[in-house]
Amino acid sequence: MRRALLFDLDGTLVDTIDLIVHCFARVLEPATGRPWTRAEVIALFGPTEPVILAGFGLAGSFPDFLACYDGNHDRLARCFPGVNEALAQARRLGLRLGVVTNKGRETTAITLRRCRLEPLFDVVVTGDDAAAPKPDPGGLLLALKRLGVAPHEAAFAGDAPSDVEAGRRAGLETWAVTWGRVHPRDDLLAAGPDQVLATPGDLVHLVTTVSGIRAAPPGAGRSG
């Protein structure tokens, strides 16, 4: 019986990759004296934004990054179509909802507010709250503790192999979403998720039947 659903944020609920790449490049390029590619920025992902910048000696540039992130959010980011409907359906079914993300507290708050997701979640665990980023399972376990839910009573959806690994290590059912624009589908399948969701519509279907995972969305199934 599932009582709670946990979700990654970037690439799972919201399409923020262009925004994140733009803002990191905007801060890093003047400091490093060279352009930064999308792939190079993505390779930095894991720690929170202030930690990443501090690694370049740019801890003081985080306010500039944050201003860029906030000021360009509506232009460069969006909530994936169908996600809000799936979350609303989960709430109607009485499921507890949580976000577990590696990003920092400030950027998480901006995205949740601008995509009108904030009221839908009972708990939000960011990279500032967890001792280590995913694939470490600590953030997921912290979210479950705050919800008062056991791992076998929850599922976790994410778009990265590290999400799948974190979920499995935490003892949760894992759902890999393939509509994100960062991680290759084959890498997600190799991580061995319990369910594979190709569209947010599949998320709506799975949420509707989640009280016992009695049915799976079309094409879903264990992949590893």
N, C-alpha and C positions, 0 to 999 in steps of 0.2 A: 504494500500500500504506500503510495507516494504522498507525502505531506508537504514537500517543498521542492521548488525548482531554483537552481542557481544558474546564473548566466555570466559569461564573459561579456565585456562591453564592446571594445573596438573590434570591428570585423564580424561581430555576432549580432548585436542589436543595432549598432550604428556604423555607418560608413564614414570613417574619419581619416582614412589613410592619406588622402590628398592634403587635408588640413595639417596633419602631424608632420608630413614631409615638408610642406611649405614653411612651417614655422621653425623647424629645426634648421633647414637650409638658410633661412633668413638670419638666424643667430650665428650659425657656425661659419658661413661663408666669409663674412667680413673678418672674423677672428682667425680663420685658418688660411685665408688668402687663396682659396680655390673653391670651385663649385662642388656641390654634394649631390650625388645621384640618389634616386629613389631607393635603389638596392642598398646603398651605403647607409642611408638613414634607417631603413628597416633592420639592418644588421645590428643597430644600436639598441633595439627594443629589448625590454626585460626590466631594467631598473626604472624608477620614476624619472620624470623629466629633470628635476633638479639634480638628481644623482648623475644622470648622463652628462648634463652640462658641467657639473663639478669635475668630471673626469677630464674635461678639456681646460680646466682652470677658469670656467665661465660661470661659477655659482652665482655671481652678481647679475648675470644676464637673464635669470629666470623671469623677473618681472616683464622683460621685453618679450620673452617667449609667451608668457601668459596673456599679455595684451594682444599679441598676434593671434593666439588661439581663440580668444574671446571675440575679437573684432572680425575675424574671418569665418567664424563657425557657420553662420547661416549661408555663406557663399560656397564653402568648400566641404561641408559635412551634411549628412542627412540620416534620418532613421530609416532603416531598411523597410520598404513597404510590407505590410502584414505583421510586423513585429508588435506594434501597439495592440492590434486586435488579438494576437495570441496571448499577450500578457493580460489583457483585460479578461479574456476567457478564463485564464488560469485563476484570476482573482474571483471570478464568479463561481468557480468550482471550489473555492475555499482553500486553494493552495497558497502557502507562504512563498514569497519571492525574494531573491537576493541577487546582488551583483558582486562578483569577485573579479577584480581587475588589477593588472600590474601598474596602471597609470596612477599618477598622484592624485591627492585629494582635491586640489583646486580644479584641475582639468576635468576630473570626473564630475564634479558638481556642475560645471558649466555645461557639459554635454547632457547630463540628466535633465537639467533645467530647460535647456534650449530645445531638446527633443520631447519635452513634456513627459518624461519617463519617471521623474522623481517620485510622484505620489504612488506609483505602482509597486514600489519596493519596500519590504519590511526591514531589510538590512543591506548595507553597502560596505564592502571591505575593499580598500584600495591598497596600493603598494606602500602607502605610509602606515598602514595598519598591520600588514603581514611582516613577519621576520625576514622572509625571502620571497622572491618572485616565483610564480609558476614556472616550471613544473613542480616546485615544492608544494605539497598539499596543505601547508599551514593556513593559508588564507581561506581555503574552503572549509577546513575544520573550525576555524574561528567563526565563520558565518553560520555554520551548523550549530555551534555552541550558543551563539546569540539568539538563534531561532528556537533552540530547545528541540532540535530534530536530530535523530540518529542518521549516520551515513546511508544505511539501507533504506531509509525513508525518503531519500532525495535523489535527484538527478542533476547533472551539470552539463550545460551546452556551451561549446566554444568552437572557435574557428581555427585553432592552432594545434599542432601535435603536442605542444606543452600543456594545453588545456586538457586534452585527452589523458595525458600521462598524470597530470595533477589529480584529475577526477578518479582515475583508477587507483592511484596511491592512497587517496582519501576514502576509498571504498564506496564511491558513488557510481550509479549508472551514468555512462558518458554518452553524450550526443554530439557528434561532429557536424557542424554546419558548413556547407561548401559554397555558400553565396558570398563569403568574404573575398576580398581581392588581394590578399597577401600570400597565403600559404597554398601550395599546389595540392590538388585533391589527392594525388597519389601519396603524398606525405601524411595526409590525414588518415587515409585508409590504412597505411602501414602502422599507425599508432594503435589500431585495434579498437575503435569505438564500438559501443553496443548498438547505437543507431546512427545512421547517416541521413542527414536532412539536406535535400537539394534546394529547396525554396522555403521562404517563410511560411508559405501555405502548408508545407509539411509540418512545420512547427505548430501551426494551429491544430492540425489533425492529431498530432501526438499529444499535445496538451489536453485536447478533448477527451482522450482515452487514458490519461496518465494515472488515474486512480488505481490502476493495477497493471499498466502497460499491457492492456488486453489486446491491443491491435497496434500495428506499426504503420507508418506512412508508406505509400507506394515506393518500392525500391529500397526500403530500409532493411537493416539487418546487420549482424555482426560482420565486421569487415577484416578482421585480422586473425 
